[in-house]
Amino acid sequence: MTDARRFYARWARLYDALARLPGVRSWRAAAVNALALSPGDAVVEMGCGTGANLPHARRAVRPEGRVIGLDATRAMLERARGRGDADLLQADAVRPPIAVPVDGLLATFVAGMFADPAAVVDRWCDLVRPGGRAAFLHFAPSDRAWARPPNAAYRAFVWLSSTDKQRPGEVATGHQRRVDAAHDRLRERAVDYRERRLAGGYLRLASGRIE
Ligand SMILES: C[S@@+](CC[C@H](N)C(=O)[O-])C[C@H]1O[C@@H](n2cnc3c(N)ncnc32)[C@H](O)[C@@H]1O
């Protein structure tokens, strides 16, 4: 088990409580909306964690659609059980064992965890049928003075969940570089890449149509 998975296995209950706070729901709904799903569509969430996005995805695809939540950490998936009536899959999102073309691919707070995010995003985009969409949501630290407390919380969280024993600031910088690489690759792969900020600028919501 990797250190990141050990971290999430240990803190699944607390993570779940934070991930489903009322204020967080609108961000999750916005991320799912960016997929422009229709009833009957198939949507996959990579690194779905405790399933906080899955009910939003289910609402979008209605009962006739398919929602698949994939995560590497069993304890996180156990908390996702029953949410969004999703098919849950314990697997590595770096090489996801998904055989069917999907209409929507979602990843929230995940891409910064991969050693080679661009290669992972390429594999994810290959799963999306032509005309389908992908959407990513990630934290975006700000350099404004008033942004110090949330930035510090972000750095601490990334450091705690990381294998890296460098200083928190350096770990967060590396994490941010990987998030940038993931978004850049989506920009290259999508025909109508859009990115907007949520939560007062602290979140980047990127999406695009894959051809
Ligand atoms: C910060 S949590 C995000 C969870 C969820 N997407 C959310 O928005 O609440 C990161 C998740 O990625 C999962 N994860 C990390 N590396 C993974 C991998 N290689 N394959 C699948 N899941 C992975 C962890 O188990 C954890 O559940």
The ligand as a Tripos MOL2 file, in Angstrom:
@<TRIPOS>MOLECULE
LIG
   27    29     1     0     0
SMALL
NO_CHARGES

@<TRIPOS>ATOM
      1 C1         -8.1970   14.0000   -1.8990 C.3       1 LIG1
      2 S1         -9.0760   12.4850   -2.1030 S.3       1 LIG1
      3 C2        -10.3640   13.0020   -3.2420 C.3       1 LIG1
      4 C3        -11.5720   12.1380   -3.1580 C.3       1 LIG1
      5 C4        -12.7720   12.6420   -3.9740 C.3       1 LIG1
      6 N1        -12.4380   12.7750   -5.3690 N.3       1 LIG1
      7 C5        -13.3060   13.9440   -3.4460 C.2       1 LIG1
      8 O1        -13.4110   14.9100   -4.2010 O.co2     1 LIG1
      9 O2        -13.6370   14.0000   -2.2580 O.co2     1 LIG1
     10 C6         -7.9900   11.5630   -3.1640 C.3       1 LIG1
     11 C7         -8.4950   10.1590   -3.4430 C.3       1 LIG1
     12 O3         -7.6880    9.6120   -4.4830 O.3       1 LIG1
     13 C8         -7.4990    8.2480   -4.2080 C.3       1 LIG1
     14 N2         -6.3100    7.8000   -4.9410 N.ar      1 LIG1
     15 C9         -5.0370    8.1840   -4.7510 C.ar      1 LIG1
     16 N3         -4.2370    7.5850   -5.6500 N.ar      1 LIG1
     17 C10        -5.0410    6.7970   -6.4010 C.ar      1 LIG1
     18 C11        -4.8180    5.9190   -7.4920 C.ar      1 LIG1
     19 N4         -3.5940    5.7180   -7.9930 N.pl3     1 LIG1
     20 N5         -5.8680    5.2780   -8.0320 N.ar      1 LIG1
     21 C12        -7.1190    5.4490   -7.5290 C.ar      1 LIG1
     22 N6         -7.3900    6.2690   -6.5070 N.ar      1 LIG1
     23 C13        -6.3660    6.9270   -5.9450 C.ar      1 LIG1
     24 C14        -7.3750    8.1770   -2.7030 C.3       1 LIG1
     25 O4         -7.6550    6.8780   -2.2230 O.3       1 LIG1
     26 C15        -8.4210    9.2020   -2.2730 C.3       1 LIG1
     27 O5         -9.6640    8.5800   -2.0850 O.3       1 LIG1
@<TRIPOS>BOND
     1     1     2 1
     2     2     3 1
     3     2    10 1
     4     3     4 1
     5     4     5 1
     6     5     6 1
     7     5     7 1
     8     7     8 2
     9     7     9 1
    10    10    11 1
    11    11    12 1
    12    11    26 1
    13    12    13 1
    14    13    14 1
    15    13    24 1
    16    14    15 ar
    17    14    23 ar
    18    15    16 ar
    19    16    17 ar
    20    17    18 ar
    21    17    23 ar
    22    18    19 1
    23    18    20 ar
    24    20    21 ar
    25    21    22 ar
    26    22    23 ar
    27    24    25 1
    28    24    26 1
    29    26    27 1
@<TRIPOS>SUBSTRUCTURE
     1 LIG1         1 GROUP 0 **** ****
